[in-house]
Amino acid sequence: MNGEVMSKSKGNTVAPDDVIARYGADTLRLYILSVAPPEMALEWSEESIAGSHRLIQRLWRLVDRHADAGSTDVAPTAALPKAARDLRRKTHQTIQRVTRDVDERLHLNTAVAAFQELLNEIGRVEEDVAQGSGRAALREALETLIVLMNPFTPHVCEELWERLGHKGGLVDQAWPCADAAVAREESIEMAVQVNGKVRGHVVVAMDATDDEIRTVALADPRVAQQLNGKSIVKAVVVPGRLVSFVVR
């Protein structure tokens, strides 16, 4: 704390019981796991503990508002409205990311960052998916987040799992499995170069053909300005990365 290693001899230790009494054990766990990788020291901060507490509170309020969201039997992604598709994509990307961070890399702090990002996405589309076919995508996102957070905040997650209507404990719940097709982005941003210099960026569909990508790039006002009055000698598309025009 304050740049010094905590020790009883220095009198600068923080009693866990005091923190737990104020914020709860799960907040303390989440804070410790979110600040730094396990092999590194962390700088103790009361303000950051409050941030971890707010994350848990946000999830709690979301479950309170949508505990009756119904089944997780989501319609085929292509049939869903855009907000629900976006939420499903973020949900399955979060499963991929947290599974990798926890199981392969042991980067627990970046897993907590992924929880925050999914919460932000739920908040962004909440009004749009609270009704109709999007409700199942919302339910899926909430249940997934609770299962993923369970090793980090087990007491809160058990309570929220029950509030969603589940009878069995989370200890018996299988780890979520990501659907790669659902997690795949629908579009991608690509740089546009003119004679080797980046002159703009365009967003194209992931399955766009080279001709479609070139057409979108040529329509970009900044690129069109660079091409005005010049002849295109070559147009090269590097899939997923850039479009390059050579002009004279």
C-alpha positions as CSV (number, residue, x, y, z in Angstrom):
1,M,0.0,0.0,0.0
2,N,1.3,3.5,-0.9
3,G,4.2,1.9,-2.6
4,E,5.3,-0.2,0.4
5,V,5.0,-3.9,1.0
6,M,2.3,-4.6,3.6
7,S,3.7,-6.0,6.9
8,K,2.7,-6.1,10.5
9,S,6.0,-4.6,11.6
10,K,5.2,-1.5,9.5
11,G,1.6,-1.4,10.7
12,N,0.3,-0.9,7.2
13,T,-1.7,-4.1,6.7
14,V,-5.4,-4.1,5.7
15,A,-7.6,-6.4,7.7
16,P,-9.7,-8.6,5.4
17,D,-12.6,-8.6,7.9
18,D,-12.9,-4.9,7.7
19,V,-13.2,-5.0,3.9
20,I,-15.6,-7.9,4.0
21,A,-17.8,-6.2,6.5
22,R,-18.1,-3.1,4.2
23,Y,-18.2,-4.7,0.7
24,G,-18.6,-8.5,1.1
25,A,-16.2,-11.4,0.5
26,D,-17.0,-11.6,-3.2
27,T,-16.0,-8.0,-3.8
28,L,-12.7,-8.6,-2.1
29,R,-12.1,-11.7,-4.2
30,L,-13.0,-9.9,-7.4
31,Y,-10.8,-6.9,-6.6
32,I,-7.7,-9.0,-5.8
33,L,-8.1,-11.1,-9.0
34,S,-8.8,-8.0,-11.2
35,V,-5.9,-5.8,-10.3
36,A,-2.9,-7.9,-11.4
37,P,-1.9,-11.4,-12.7
38,P,-1.3,-13.9,-9.9
39,E,2.5,-13.7,-10.2
40,M,2.7,-9.9,-9.8
41,A,2.4,-7.6,-6.8
42,L,-0.6,-5.3,-6.7
43,E,-1.1,-1.8,-5.4
44,W,-3.8,-1.8,-2.8
45,S,-6.5,0.8,-3.5
46,E,-9.8,1.4,-1.6
47,E,-11.2,3.2,-4.7
48,S,-10.6,0.2,-6.9
49,I,-12.4,-2.0,-4.4
50,A,-15.5,0.2,-4.8
51,G,-15.2,-0.3,-8.6
52,S,-15.4,-4.1,-8.1
53,H,-18.4,-3.6,-5.9
54,R,-20.1,-1.6,-8.5
55,L,-19.6,-4.3,-11.1
56,I,-21.3,-6.8,-8.8
57,Q,-24.1,-4.4,-8.1
58,R,-24.7,-3.8,-11.9
59,L,-25.1,-7.5,-12.5
60,W,-27.4,-7.8,-9.5
61,R,-29.7,-5.1,-10.7
62,L,-29.8,-6.6,-14.2
63,V,-30.9,-9.9,-12.8
64,D,-33.5,-8.2,-10.7
65,R,-34.9,-6.5,-13.7
66,H,-34.9,-9.5,-16.0
67,A,-35.3,-12.5,-13.8
68,D,-38.4,-13.4,-15.8
69,A,-36.7,-13.2,-19.1
70,G,-37.8,-16.7,-19.9
71,S,-36.0,-19.4,-21.8
72,T,-32.4,-19.4,-23.3
73,D,-33.7,-21.2,-26.4
74,V,-32.5,-18.5,-28.8
75,A,-33.8,-18.3,-32.3
76,P,-31.3,-18.8,-35.2
77,T,-29.0,-15.8,-35.0
78,A,-29.7,-14.6,-38.6
79,A,-33.4,-14.3,-37.6
80,L,-32.7,-12.0,-34.6
81,P,-32.8,-8.2,-34.6
82,K,-29.4,-6.5,-34.8
83,A,-29.3,-5.7,-31.0
84,A,-29.8,-9.3,-30.1
85,R,-27.3,-10.5,-32.7
86,D,-24.7,-8.1,-31.2
87,L,-25.4,-9.3,-27.7
88,R,-25.1,-13.0,-28.7
89,R,-21.9,-12.3,-30.5
90,K,-20.4,-10.5,-27.4
91,T,-21.7,-13.3,-25.1
92,H,-19.9,-16.0,-27.1
93,Q,-16.8,-13.9,-27.6
94,T,-16.7,-13.5,-23.8
95,I,-16.9,-17.3,-23.3
96,Q,-13.9,-17.7,-25.7
97,R,-11.9,-15.0,-24.0
98,V,-12.6,-16.0,-20.4
99,T,-12.0,-19.7,-21.1
100,R,-8.6,-18.8,-22.7
101,D,-7.7,-16.4,-19.9
102,V,-8.7,-18.8,-17.1
103,D,-7.8,-22.2,-18.5
104,E,-4.8,-21.5,-20.7
105,R,-3.1,-18.2,-19.7
106,L,-4.2,-17.8,-16.1
107,H,-4.7,-14.1,-16.7
108,L,-7.6,-13.7,-14.3
109,N,-7.4,-9.9,-14.4
110,T,-8.2,-9.8,-18.1
111,A,-11.1,-12.2,-17.5
112,V,-12.6,-9.7,-15.1
113,A,-12.2,-7.0,-17.8
114,A,-14.2,-9.3,-20.1
115,F,-17.0,-9.5,-17.5
116,Q,-17.1,-5.7,-17.5
117,E,-17.2,-5.5,-21.3
118,L,-20.2,-7.9,-21.5
119,L,-22.0,-6.0,-18.8
120,N,-21.4,-2.8,-20.8
121,E,-22.9,-4.5,-23.9
122,I,-25.9,-5.7,-22.0
123,G,-26.5,-2.2,-20.8
124,R,-26.1,-0.8,-24.3
125,V,-28.8,-3.0,-25.9
126,E,-30.9,-3.7,-22.8
127,E,-33.9,-1.7,-23.9
128,D,-33.9,-3.2,-27.4
129,V,-33.7,-6.8,-26.2
130,A,-35.9,-6.7,-23.2
131,Q,-38.9,-7.6,-25.3
132,G,-39.7,-10.0,-28.1
133,S,-37.2,-12.4,-29.6
134,G,-34.3,-10.6,-28.0
135,R,-35.3,-11.7,-24.5
136,A,-33.8,-15.1,-25.0
137,A,-30.5,-13.5,-26.0
138,L,-30.6,-11.4,-22.9
139,R,-31.3,-14.4,-20.7
140,E,-28.4,-16.3,-22.3
141,A,-26.1,-13.4,-21.7
142,L,-27.1,-13.1,-18.0
143,E,-26.8,-16.8,-17.3
144,T,-23.5,-17.1,-19.1
145,L,-22.0,-14.1,-17.2
146,I,-23.1,-15.7,-13.9
147,V,-21.5,-19.0,-14.7
148,L,-18.3,-17.4,-15.9
149,M,-18.1,-15.2,-12.8
150,N,-18.9,-18.0,-10.4
151,P,-15.2,-19.0,-9.7
152,F,-14.5,-15.3,-8.9
153,T,-17.7,-14.3,-7.0
154,P,-19.3,-17.6,-5.9
155,H,-21.6,-16.4,-3.1
156,V,-23.3,-13.7,-5.3
157,C,-23.5,-16.0,-8.3
158,E,-25.2,-18.8,-6.4
159,E,-27.8,-16.3,-5.2
160,L,-28.3,-14.8,-8.7
161,W,-28.6,-18.3,-10.3
162,E,-31.4,-19.1,-7.9
163,R,-33.1,-15.8,-8.6
164,L,-33.2,-16.8,-12.3
165,G,-35.2,-19.8,-11.3
166,H,-32.6,-22.5,-11.2
167,K,-32.9,-25.1,-8.4
168,G,-29.5,-26.9,-8.7
169,G,-26.3,-25.2,-7.5
170,L,-23.8,-23.7,-9.8
171,V,-21.2,-26.4,-8.8
172,D,-23.1,-28.8,-11.0
173,Q,-23.4,-26.4,-13.9
174,A,-21.3,-27.1,-16.9
175,W,-18.8,-24.4,-18.2
176,P,-20.3,-22.6,-21.2
177,C,-19.2,-23.6,-24.6
178,A,-18.8,-20.9,-27.2
179,D,-20.3,-21.2,-30.7
180,A,-17.6,-20.0,-33.1
181,A,-20.2,-19.1,-35.7
182,V,-22.1,-16.9,-33.3
183,A,-18.9,-15.3,-32.0
184,R,-17.7,-14.4,-35.5
185,E,-17.9,-10.7,-36.4
186,E,-20.3,-9.6,-39.1
187,S,-18.1,-6.9,-40.4
188,I,-14.5,-5.8,-40.2
189,E,-12.6,-2.5,-40.6
190,M,-9.9,-2.4,-43.2
191,A,-7.3,0.2,-44.0
192,V,-7.1,1.8,-47.4
193,Q,-3.7,2.6,-48.8
194,V,-2.9,4.8,-51.8
195,N,0.7,4.4,-53.0
196,G,1.7,2.8,-49.7
197,K,0.2,5.5,-47.4
198,V,-3.0,4.9,-45.4
199,R,-5.6,7.3,-46.6
200,G,-8.7,6.0,-44.9
201,H,-10.6,3.1,-43.3
202,V,-13.7,1.3,-44.4
203,V,-16.1,-1.2,-42.8
204,V,-17.1,-4.2,-44.9
205,A,-19.0,-7.4,-44.4
206,M,-16.9,-10.3,-43.3
207,D,-18.0,-12.3,-46.4
208,A,-17.6,-9.4,-48.8
209,T,-15.9,-10.3,-52.1
210,D,-12.8,-8.5,-53.3
211,D,-14.8,-6.5,-55.9
212,E,-17.3,-5.4,-53.2
213,I,-14.4,-4.4,-50.9
214,R,-12.8,-2.3,-53.7
215,T,-16.1,-0.7,-54.5
216,V,-16.6,0.4,-50.8
217,A,-13.0,1.6,-50.6
218,L,-13.4,3.7,-53.8
219,A,-16.5,5.3,-52.4
220,D,-14.8,6.6,-49.3
221,P,-14.5,10.4,-49.6
222,R,-11.0,10.6,-48.3
223,V,-9.8,7.9,-50.6
224,A,-11.7,9.4,-53.6
225,Q,-9.9,12.7,-53.0
226,Q,-6.5,11.0,-53.2
227,L,-7.5,9.2,-56.4
228,N,-9.0,12.3,-58.1
229,G,-7.5,12.8,-61.5
230,K,-5.2,9.8,-61.3
231,S,-5.1,6.4,-63.0
232,I,-5.3,3.2,-60.9
233,V,-2.5,0.9,-62.0
234,K,-3.2,-1.8,-59.4
235,A,-5.8,-2.6,-56.7
236,V,-4.9,-5.3,-54.2
237,V,-7.1,-6.6,-51.4
238,V,-5.3,-8.3,-48.5
239,P,-8.2,-10.2,-46.8
240,G,-9.1,-9.0,-43.4
241,R,-6.4,-6.3,-43.4
242,L,-6.3,-3.7,-46.2
243,V,-7.0,-2.4,-49.7
244,S,-4.0,-1.0,-51.6
245,F,-4.3,1.2,-54.7
246,V,-1.2,2.0,-56.8
247,V,-1.9,5.1,-58.9
248,R,0.0,7.5,-61.2
